[in-house]
Amino acid sequence: PADRIYRCGEKDNFWQMGETGPCGPCSEIHYDLGPGTGEPGHEHEEFPSDAGGRYVEIWNLVFMQYNRDAEGNLTPLPRPSIDTGMGLERVAAILQGKLSNYECDLIAPIVERAAELLGVEPGGSPEADAALRIAADHARAAAFLIHDGVVPANDGRGYVLRKIMRRAMRHARRQGREEPFLYLLTRFVAELMKPAYPELMESADRVARIVKDEEHRYATTFQVAERVFHDEAKKAAGGVLAGEGAFKLYDTYGLPIDEQEEMARELGLTIDIEGFNRSMEEQRRRARASWKGAAKAQVAPVYAAIEARGRTEFVGYDTIESTGTVTALVRNEQEVEELPAGVEAEVVLDRTPFYAEAGGQVGDRGAFYSPEGEKLADVLDTYAPVAGLHVHKVRTAAPLRKGETVQARVDGARREAIRRNHTATHLLHAALRKVLGPHVKQAGSVVEPGRLRFDFTHYTAMTPEEIAEVERLVNEQILANTEVTTEVMDLEQAVSAGAMALFGEKYADRVRVVSVPGFSKELCGG
C-alpha cells in the first residue's frame, strides 16, 4: 500500500560502491517490529525518522544502471542489472519472533556458550552483552576463515582475522577473562554448524590450535602494549594522544591503530592520526632508501619510454636460443645508439629466450653472438623494470649497435639448475600443505641455481617430525622421477581443474599451469 512506501532521498535510496564506478537507485525493504520494540527513547517513533531499531532493513534492491566518473557525472551502463542482497540472519530472527540477530538460533547458542566461558550473565550490563556478542560473532568468523586457509598475519586477509580475534579477546579481558577462551568457542561453532558445514569438523582441531596460539601471543603483547599505551595517554596534551607515540605502539608493540582509537575513546581521548601517518610515511621512506633494488627502480622511466614503443616477446619456455633484434641500448640511464667493447650496459631485444627475474626466480645469464658466431656480449643478468620488457644487463665483448641482429643463447646448464630448484618449490609447497594443512600458502621464495628459499604461512614452528615428513614426501617425488607437465589455459579453466592460485596475485586471462601428476598442480609464472 501507498502509505508504506517512502522516498528517503539519495542517502538511503541511491547505492554506489565508491566515489566512482557503477551505481544506481535502490529500494530498501524494512520490517516493522512493532510499537515499543525500539531502543530506549525510540519505542514509539515512526518510519523513516526512527533510528532506534524498530524498523529493520532486511533487503535491498539496487537498480545498477549508471556509471559515475571522477567529476560526478552519471552515464548509463551498457548492461544495466539488478543487484539484490538480503540479510539471512535478520530474516531468520524476524521469522523466529526475535528482536535481534543475536537471539536467533544461528547465533544465540554461541552467545550462551560465550557467557559460560566468560562467566557473565547475558543482559547483566551493556558492556557484558557487547563482549558476548563480539565473541560470538568473531569466533564464528574465525572458524570459517581459518578453515578456508586464512591465518593471523600483519597484512591482507590475515590482518583482518587477527584484528577481529584480538577485539574479542580484549573485550573478554574487560569481563575478567584473561585465559584463552576463543579457541573453545570456535570448536563449539564447528559443532553447531556441523549439519550444514560438516567439513568444519575436519579442521576443528587445527582451527583451535591456531586460535589458541594467537590468544597466547596476544596476552603477551597486550600486557606490554597496554602499559605503554597508558603511559602515552598520561602525556596526551589537550586530550590528543601524540601520533608518534601511537606509531610506536603500532610499530614496536603490534597494537593496531583502530584498536588504539577504541582504547583512546574509552579514556575520552583522540589520536593525532595525521601525526601517525607522518611517522608511517617516514618509516616507508627509510625503507625505500635502504632497499638494495632502489637503483634498478630509478632507471624505470627510461624503460617506460622503451616499453611504450613495443614489448619483448619471450620465447624462453620453448627454447634457450633465438634470434633477436636490438631495439634499445641503455648506458648510465640514457639511451644510446652504440656500445663500445668492454663496457657494462643494458640491452633490450624484440624477442628473447632469457627469463627475467620475477617471483623470486633469478634471471637468466648467457651470451649474445653475431650471425657469424662472434661473441658480442656476456649477459650477466635479466630483469624486467617495466612489465613486459626484458632487460639484459651485459658486458660487451665487441661493439654492439641498435638495430643489430644477435643470436641470444641462455646458459643451459644454469637454467636447468634453476628449473630443478623451481620444481622443488612446487614439491615443497605441496608437501607442506599435506603435512601442516591447507592453510599453508607460499609467501615468497628465492630460486637460484645453487639454492632455494621458500617462505610460507603457518601459525607455529614446525616440529622435527613434521620437517622429516615433508623431506620424505619431497624426496619420494624426486626419486619417482615423475614427468612435470605444463599447460597454458584460461584462468577460470585452470582454477576449475584444481590448479592452486595464490590469493592477492594478479593473473592474466591465459595462465601457465605446472603439474606433478598426483601430487602438485599450481599456476606458475616461472
C-alpha positions in Angstrom: 0.0 0.0 0.0 1.0 3.6 -0.7 1.2 4.5 3.0 4.0 2.1 3.4 6.2 3.5 0.6 8.6 6.3 1.4 11.0 8.3 -0.7 14.1 8.9 1.5 16.5 10.8 -0.8 19.9 9.9 -2.1 21.4 8.9 1.2 19.0 5.9 1.5 17.7 5.4 -2.0 20.9 5.5 -4.1 23.7 3.0 -3.9 27.3 3.3 -5.1 30.4 1.2 -4.4 32.7 4.3 -4.1 33.2 7.8 -5.3 33.3 6.4 -8.9 32.0 3.3 -10.6 28.7 1.5 -11.1 25.7 2.9 -9.1 22.0 3.3 -9.2 18.8 3.9 -7.3 17.8 1.4 -4.7 14.7 0.2 -2.8 15.2 -0.8 0.8 12.7 -3.2 2.3 12.2 -2.7 6.1 10.3 -4.8 8.6 8.3 -3.1 11.4 8.9 -5.0 14.6 6.0 -3.1 16.2 5.5 -0.3 18.7 7.6 -0.5 21.8 10.3 -2.6 20.3 12.9 0.1 19.7 15.8 1.1 21.9 15.0 3.3 24.9 13.7 6.6 23.7 12.8 5.3 20.3 9.9 2.9 21.2 7.2 4.9 19.5 8.9 6.8 16.7 7.6 6.4 13.2 9.4 5.5 10.0 11.5 6.9 8.4 12.7 9.1 11.3 13.3 6.1 13.6 16.9 5.2 14.1 16.5 3.0 17.2 15.9 -0.4 15.8 12.1 -0.7 15.4 12.3 -0.8 11.6 14.9 -3.4 10.4 16.2 -3.3 6.9 16.0 -6.9 5.6 16.5 -6.5 1.8 18.0 -4.0 -0.7 17.3 -3.9 -4.4 19.9 -1.9 -6.4 19.0 -1.0 -9.9 22.5 -0.8 -11.3 22.1 1.4 -14.3 24.7 4.2 -14.1 28.5 4.8 -14.0 29.7 7.8 -12.0 33.0 9.3 -13.2 35.6 11.4 -11.2 33.6 14.6 -12.0 30.4 13.1 -10.6 28.7 12.7 -14.0 26.4 9.8 -14.4 26.3 7.9 -17.7 24.0 4.9 -18.5 25.7 1.4 -18.2 25.6 -0.6 -21.4 24.3 -3.6 -19.5 22.1 -2.5 -16.5 21.3 -5.1 -13.9 19.5 -5.6 -10.6 21.8 -6.4 -7.6 19.9 -7.7 -4.6 21.0 -8.5 -1.1 19.0 -10.0 1.8 20.1 -10.3 5.4 19.7 -14.0 6.1 20.1 -13.7 9.9 17.8 -10.7 10.0 15.1 -12.7 8.2 15.7 -15.7 10.5 15.3 -13.5 13.6 12.1 -12.0 12.3 10.6 -15.4 11.4 11.5 -16.7 14.8 9.9 -13.7 16.5 13.2 -12.3 17.8 14.2 -8.6 18.1 17.9 -9.2 17.4 20.1 -11.3 15.2 21.9 -12.5 18.3 18.7 -14.0 19.6 18.0 -16.2 16.5 19.0 -19.9 16.5 22.0 -19.2 14.3 23.9 -17.2 16.9 22.1 -17.4 20.3 23.7 -20.8 21.2 27.2 -19.3 20.5 26.3 -16.3 22.7 25.2 -18.6 25.5 28.4 -20.7 25.3 30.4 -17.4 25.3 28.6 -16.4 28.5 29.6 -19.7 30.1 33.3 -19.3 29.1 33.4 -15.6 30.3 31.4 -16.2 33.4 29.0 -13.4 32.8 25.2 -13.2 32.5 23.6 -12.1 29.3 21.7 -8.9 30.0 23.9 -8.2 33.0 25.2 -4.9 31.5 25.6 -3.3 28.1 29.3 -3.9 28.3 28.8 -7.6 29.1 26.3 -8.0 26.3 28.7 -6.3 23.8 31.6 -8.6 24.9 29.4 -11.7 24.4 28.1 -10.6 21.0 31.6 -9.7 19.8 32.9 -13.0 21.0 30.1 -15.0 19.3 30.3 -13.2 16.0 34.1 -13.1 15.8 34.5 -16.7 16.8 32.2 -17.8 14.1 34.0 -15.7 11.5 37.4 -17.0 12.7 36.3 -20.6 12.5 35.2 -20.2 8.8 38.2 -18.0 7.8 40.8 -20.3 9.3 39.1 -23.4 7.8 39.3 -21.7 4.4 43.1 -21.2 4.8 43.4 -17.7 6.3 45.8 -17.4 9.3 46.5 -14.4 11.6 49.0 -12.1 10.0 50.1 -8.5 9.8 48.7 -7.7 6.4 45.9 -8.7 4.0 43.2 -11.1 5.0 45.3 -12.4 7.8 45.4 -8.9 9.4 41.5 -8.7 9.3 41.4 -12.1 11.0 43.9 -11.1 13.7 42.1 -7.8 14.2 38.7 -9.3 14.9 40.1 -12.1 17.1 42.0 -9.6 19.2 39.0 -7.4 19.5 37.1 -10.3 21.0 40.0 -11.1 23.3 40.2 -7.5 24.5 36.5 -7.3 25.4 36.8 -10.6 27.2 39.7 -9.3 29.3 37.4 -6.4 30.4 35.0 -9.0 31.7 37.8 -10.6 33.7 38.7 -13.5 31.3 42.4 -13.4 30.7 42.9 -17.1 29.9 42.4 -18.3 26.3 38.7 -19.0 25.6 38.1 -18.1 21.9 39.6 -21.5 20.7 36.9 -23.3 22.7 34.3 -21.1 21.2 35.5 -22.0 17.6 35.1 -25.7 18.5 31.6 -25.0 19.6 30.9 -23.2 16.3 32.1 -26.2 14.4 29.7 -28.5 16.3 26.8 -26.1 15.9 27.3 -25.6 12.2 28.1 -29.3 11.5 24.7 -30.2 10.0 25.2 -27.5 7.2 29.0 -27.5 7.2 30.3 -30.9 8.2 33.7 -30.0 6.8 34.3 -27.6 9.7 34.7 -30.6 12.0 37.6 -31.9 9.9 39.6 -28.7 10.6 38.3 -28.0 14.1 41.5 -29.2 15.9 43.7 -27.2 13.5 41.5 -24.1 13.9 41.6 -24.4 17.7 45.4 -24.7 17.7 45.8 -21.6 15.6 43.3 -19.6 17.7 44.8 -20.7 21.0 48.3 -19.8 19.7 47.1 -16.3 18.8 45.5 -15.9 22.2 48.8 -16.7 23.9 50.6 -14.3 21.6 48.1 -11.6 22.2 48.2 -12.0 26.0 52.0 -11.4 26.0 51.8 -8.5 23.6 48.9 -6.8 25.2 50.3 -6.7 28.7 53.2 -4.6 27.5 51.3 -2.6 24.9 48.6 -1.7 27.4 51.1 -0.4 29.8 52.9 1.7 27.2 49.5 3.0 25.9 48.5 4.3 29.3 52.0 5.9 29.7 51.4 7.7 26.3 47.8 8.6 27.4 49.2 10.4 30.5 51.3 12.6 28.2 48.3 13.4 26.0 48.1 17.2 25.5 44.6 18.7 25.1 43.0 15.2 25.1 45.0 14.2 22.0 47.4 11.2 22.1 50.6 12.0 20.0 50.8 10.4 16.6 54.4 9.5 17.2 53.5 7.6 20.3 50.7 5.8 18.5 53.0 4.8 15.8 55.5 3.4 18.3 52.7 1.3 19.8 51.8 0.1 16.3 55.3 -0.5 15.0 57.1 -1.8 18.1 54.3 -3.5 20.1 52.0 -4.5 17.3 48.9 -2.6 18.6 46.7 -1.8 15.5 45.7 1.9 15.2 42.0 1.1 15.1 42.4 -0.8 18.4 44.3 2.2 19.9 41.5 4.5 18.8 38.9 2.4 20.6 41.1 2.4 23.7 41.5 6.1 23.4 37.7 6.7 23.2 37.2 4.8 26.4 39.5 7.3 28.1 37.9 10.3 26.4 40.9 10.9 24.1 41.6 11.1 20.4 44.7 10.2 18.5 46.6 12.5 16.2 46.1 10.4 13.0 47.9 12.9 10.8 51.0 12.6 13.1 50.6 8.8 13.0 50.5 8.8 9.2 53.6 11.1 9.0 55.5 8.6 11.1 54.3 5.8 9.0 55.4 7.6 5.8 58.8 8.4 7.3 59.4 4.7 8.0 58.4 3.8 4.5 60.8 6.5 3.1 63.6 5.0 5.2 62.7 1.5 3.9 62.7 2.7 0.3 66.1 4.4 0.8 67.7 1.2 2.2 66.2 -1.1 -0.4 69.0 -2.7 -2.4 67.0 -2.6 -5.6 66.4 1.1 -5.4 69.0 1.7 -8.2 67.0 -0.5 -10.5 63.8 1.2 -9.7 65.3 4.6 -10.6 66.1 3.5 -14.2 62.4 2.6 -14.8 61.5 5.9 -16.5 63.8 5.3 -19.4 62.4 1.8 -19.8 58.9 3.1 -19.7 59.6 5.0 -22.8 61.2 2.0 -24.5 58.2 -0.3 -23.4 55.8 2.2 -25.0 57.4 1.5 -28.4 56.9 -2.2 -28.0 57.2 -5.1 -25.5 59.6 -8.0 -25.5 58.4 -11.3 -27.0 59.5 -14.0 -24.5 60.2 -17.4 -26.2 62.2 -19.0 -23.3 59.5 -21.6 -22.4 60.2 -23.3 -25.8 63.9 -22.7 -26.5 67.1 -21.4 -24.9 68.4 -19.9 -28.1 66.8 -17.5 -30.5 67.5 -14.6 -32.9 66.5 -11.1 -31.9 66.9 -7.5 -32.9 68.4 -4.9 -30.6 65.6 -2.4 -30.0 67.3 -0.3 -27.3 70.7 0.2 -25.7 71.0 1.9 -22.3 74.1 3.2 -20.6 74.2 5.4 -17.5 70.4 5.5 -17.6 70.4 7.1 -21.1 69.5 5.6 -24.4 72.5 5.3 -26.8 72.8 4.2 -30.4 76.0 2.1 -29.9 78.0 0.4 -27.2 81.8 0.1 -27.4 83.6 -3.1 -26.4 84.4 -3.7 -22.7 81.5 -1.8 -21.0 78.6 -2.8 -18.8 75.2 -1.6 -20.1 71.6 -2.8 -20.7 70.2 -4.3 -23.9 66.6 -4.8 -25.0 65.7 -7.2 -27.8 62.4 -7.5 -29.6 62.4 -11.3 -28.7 64.4 -13.2 -26.2 64.8 -16.7 -24.6 66.2 -15.1 -21.4 63.9 -15.3 -18.4 63.6 -12.0 -16.5 63.8 -12.2 -12.7 60.4 -12.5 -11.2 58.5 -14.2 -8.4 61.7 -15.0 -6.6 63.4 -16.8 -9.5 66.6 -15.2 -10.7 67.1 -14.0 -14.2 68.9 -16.0 -16.9 72.5 -15.5 -17.9 74.3 -16.4 -21.1 75.6 -14.5 -24.2 74.9 -12.7 -27.4 76.5 -13.7 -30.6 76.7 -12.2 -34.1 75.1 -14.3 -37.0 78.7 -15.2 -37.9 79.3 -16.6 -34.4 81.4 -13.8 -32.9 80.7 -13.2 -29.2 79.2 -9.7 -28.8 78.4 -9.7 -25.1 78.1 -11.7 -21.9 74.6 -11.5 -20.4 75.2 -11.0 -16.6 71.5 -10.8 -15.5 68.0 -10.4 -16.9 65.2 -8.4 -15.2 62.0 -6.5 -16.0 62.0 -3.0 -14.5 58.8 -2.4 -16.5 56.2 -5.1 -17.0 56.5 -6.7 -20.4 60.1 -5.6 -21.0 63.0 -8.0 -20.7 66.2 -6.1 -20.0 69.6 -7.8 -20.3 72.5 -6.5 -18.3 75.6 -7.2 -20.4 79.4 -6.8 -20.6 80.2 -6.2 -24.2 83.0 -8.2 -25.9 82.6 -6.3 -29.2 80.8 -3.1 -30.4 77.0 -3.5 -30.3 74.6 -1.3 -32.2 70.9 -0.6 -32.1 69.1 -2.4 -34.9 71.7 -5.2 -35.0 70.6 -8.8 -35.2 72.0 -11.1 -32.5 71.8 -14.7 -31.6 70.7 -14.9 -27.9 71.9 -18.0 -26.1 70.9 -18.8 -22.5 73.4 -20.7 -20.2 71.6 -24.0 -20.5 73.3 -25.7 -17.5 72.5 -22.8 -15.2 68.9 -22.7 -16.5 68.5 -26.5 -15.8 69.7 -26.0 -12.2 67.2 -23.1 -11.7 64.4 -25.3 -13.2 65.2 -28.1 -10.7 65.0 -25.8 -7.8 61.9 -24.1 -9.1 60.2 -27.5 -9.4 61.4 -28.2 -5.8 59.5 -25.2 -4.6 56.3 -26.7 -6.1 57.1 -30.1 -4.4 57.8 -28.4 -1.1 54.6 -26.3 -1.2 52.5 -29.4 -1.9 54.3 -31.4 0.8 53.9 -28.6 3.4 50.2 -28.4 2.7 49.8 -32.2 3.1 51.7 -32.3 6.4 50.7 -29.0 8.0 47.3 -28.3 6.4 45.6 -26.5 3.6 46.1 -23.1 5.3 49.7 -23.2 4.2 50.3 -20.7 1.4 53.5 -19.5 -0.3 54.5 -16.1 1.0 57.7 -15.7 -1.0 60.7 -17.5 -2.4 64.2 -17.3 -3.8 65.1 -19.7 -6.6 68.8 -19.7 -7.7 71.0 -22.3 -9.4 72.6 -23.5 -6.2 69.8 -23.0 -3.6 66.2 -22.2 -2.9 64.4 -20.5 -0.1 60.6 -21.0 0.5 58.6 -18.7 2.7 55.2 -19.9 3.8 52.4 -19.1 6.3 52.0 -21.2 9.4 51.0 -20.4 12.9 53.9 -22.1 14.8 57.4 -23.5 14.3 57.5 -26.9 12.6 58.4 -29.9 14.8 61.3 -32.2 13.8 58.8 -34.9 12.9 56.9 -32.5 10.6 60.2 -31.4 8.9 61.2 -35.1 8.4 57.8 -36.0 6.8 58.0 -33.0 4.4 61.5 -34.0 3.4 60.4 -37.6 2.9 57.4 -36.6 0.6 59.6 -34.3 -1.5 62.4 -36.9 -1.9 59.8 -39.6 -2.7 58.6 -37.5 -5.7 62.2 -36.8 -6.8 63.1 -40.4 -6.7 59.9 -41.3 -8.6 61.2 -39.0 -11.4 57.6 -38.1 -12.3 57.4 -36.1 -15.5 56.5 -32.5 -14.9 53.8 -31.2 -17.3 52.9 -27.7 -18.3 49.8 -26.4 -19.9 48.6 -22.9 -21.0 44.8 -22.4 -20.4 42.2 -19.9 -19.4 42.5 -18.8 -15.8 38.9 -19.9 -15.0 39.5 -23.3 -16.6 42.8 -23.7 -14.6 41.2 -23.0 -11.3 38.2 -25.3 -12.1 40.7 -28.0 -12.9 42.2 -27.7 -9.4 45.2 -25.6 -10.0 46.2 -23.7 -6.9 46.2 -19.9 -7.2 47.7 -17.6 -4.6 45.3 -15.0 -3.2 46.4 -11.5 -4.0 48.4 -12.5 -7.0 47.4 -10.9 -10.3 47.0 -13.4 -13.2 46.4 -12.9 -16.9 43.4 -14.3 -18.6 45.7 -17.1 -20.0 47.9 -18.8 -17.4 50.5 -21.5 -17.3 49.8 -24.5 -15.1 52.7 -26.7 -13.8 51.7 -30.1 -12.6 53.4 -33.0 -10.9 50.7 -35.6 -11.6 49.0 -36.9 -8.4 51.0 -34.5 -6.1 51.0 -30.8 -7.2 49.1 -28.5 -9.5 49.8 -24.8 -9.5 49.5 -21.6 -11.6 53.1 -20.6 -12.3 54.9 -17.7 -14.0 58.5 -19.1 -13.6 
